[in-house]
Amino acid sequence: MDVKFIKRPIVLMAVLAILMIGLIASSLQVIASSRPQEIIDATAEKPRARDIGVEVGIFKPGKWNAITDVKGVLVGHETLWRGEDIRTGVTIILPHEGNIFQDKVAAAVYVANGFGKARGLNQIEELGNIETPIALTDTLNVPLVADGIIEYVLSLPGNETVRSVNPVVGETNMGSLNDSRSRPVKQEHVLKAINNATSGPVEEGVVGAGTGTHAFGWKGGIGTSSRVLPENRGGYTVGVLVQTNYGGILTINGAPVGRELGSFSYSKDIPYDVDGSCMIIVATDAPLSDRNLKRLAKRAMLGIARTGGVSSNGSGDYIIAFSTTNRKPYRPREISRGVELLYNDAMTPLFVAVQEATEEAVYNAMFKAVTVTGRNGRTREAIDVDKVVEILEKYNVLDLHSKIAPWGPGN
């Protein structure tokens, strides 16, 4: 009798057993992939900047003080939290609720420091529009997340003949808390984040693409804010969402918080890793060309500078800006079109708004973040908000609007 025929059933049984073990392990990973309840509860108890009296700038925030104040914009998260070393996730920003590939939005990219691995930016630069949801994640997950976005776009009704998709994925490196080499973010996580995307309040802090990030030596995360211009300036809304993962000398409303707390770049030659990255997503309903969207994107970095960010050598600082007005069809029926566009002279209030919203979004990311322990037992402590309040009181920069009228006396 041929021995190989005796062994074959045994081999097949072994293969089936391995597959079953893999399926069980995969199921267990899915079960254990969500944030622990204590992290969720602790995040809910943390304040946003305005809750403790940090009022940034002169313009008013929108209803939610979030990027979702721009009508039609949706945000979704999927968080991966497994064992001791997986602390990552994906955050999705949808410019509108429809088929973005068929109904593209005007967009622009500004690269403040190009030490990054973002995907899809070249086509935005060339064509001036975005045709997919925007995703944020961990560095080594970028190709996997891009695959998820492509799968989502191809699955949409009306896209049956599409053969080319430009997925837009931004990233920061979460390797200090997360086992990035395992590349755990998969297609299904991207699709969950897209399906979970909603308008209204946006979860901040340790969630989605903010799960493993840091900021100024403390725990960072996802943060968002918005500004609404006065009616005589157009009444437009500017919303910002940030993925903070960068260093510098933390400054809040002008107060030297980082120096007071003893954590800042070069305080002890190298007290912590100042390199990192910051992804900034800017949305507006103002009718802007891609050229003026790029000008708007540039001003977001001024908001980062106001927080004390230094855009260090190893920091990948990217801003993606889009307008929800004047959408562009995939297959236009005409060879030209007429659109309403804001004049250059009307841009300055939007420049102010994006600086203010970016600055406040960073503070929200830090204040909502909680302490996280991850890979190799490394811990990123959340900033002590009570101590921050003491410092801000010392420098008399809390509740500024009650002390100084935003528009000055008589206005």
C-alpha positions, 0 to 999 in steps of 0.5 A: 500500500502506498504510504502517501495515501495513508498520510494524505487524510492526516495532512488534510485533517491537520490543515483543517485544524490549523484553519479552524484555530486561525478562525477562532483566533481571528474571532477572538481578536475581533471580540477583543479589538475594542477599547476597554470600557474603562478607557471609554468611560475615562474619555467621556469624563475628560473636558474639552478646551472650552469646558475649562475656559480655554477660548481660542481666538475671536470667531465663534465655533459651530454647534458641535465645535467640530469638523462636522459643523460643515454641512454634509461632512461625516466622521467615523472611527474604528479602534483596535485595542488588543492584548498589550501591544495593539493600540491603533485604528482608523479614522474616516472623514467623508466630505459628503454622504453620497458617492464621492467618486461620482460627485468629487469635491474641490481639494488641495494639499499642503506639505509643511514637512514631507517626512511622511508616507501619505497616499493619494496626494499627487492626484489631488495636487494635479487635479484639484479634487478628492474622489474617496473618503479620507482615512487616517491611520498608523504608518505601516497600515497605509497600504491596507487602509488604501485597499479598504477604501478602494474596495468601498468605492468599487462596491458603490452602485454606479461604480461598476465600470470604475477601473482607477481609484485614488484612495487618500490616506494620511498617517502618523507613526504610533510605534511607541505604543503600538506593534506597528509591524503587525499591521493589524488594520484590515479592510473590514476595519476601514469599512466599519469606520465608513459605515459608522461615520456620522454627523454631529459630535465627534469622538476625540482623544484615544479613538481611531487614528488617535489611539497610539499617538502622542503630543508634546510628550503627553498622550495625543489623539484625535481632536476637532474644532470649527469656526463660523464667520459673521454673516457680513464675512460670508457666514461660512464654516471652517472645520478642522480635525487633527491627528496629533503626534508631534512635539515642541513647546506646548503653549496654550492661549499664549501661556508657556504650559510646556515649560511650566510643566517641565516637558518640552523640546531640549529641556534635558537635551532630549527628554522625549521624542520630538519627532512625529507627525501631524495630519490636519483635515480642513473642511469648509462650505466656502466656494473655494477653488483648489488654489485658494484651498491650498492657501487655506491649508497653509494657514492651518500650520500657523495654528500648529505653531500657536500650540508650540509645534516646531515641525521637526525634521522627522515630523510629517506635517500634511494638510488636506483641505476640501470644499463641499461646494461646487462639486465635480461630476465624474463624467460631466456632460458639458466641456465647461461650467460656470461656478461661484468662487470667493474672491481672493480679497475675501479669504482673510477671515477664513485664514483666521478661522482655520488657524483658530480651529486648528489650535483648538482642535489640538487642545481638544485632542490632548485634553480628551486623551487618557493615559495609555500603556502599550507595546513593551509596557510603555506608557504615555501619560495624559496631560494633567488638566488640573495643573493646566488650569492652574497655569492658565489662571496664573497667566490670566488666559482663561475665559478671555471672552468675558475679559476682552470682547472678541470684536473690541469695545463698541462692536 
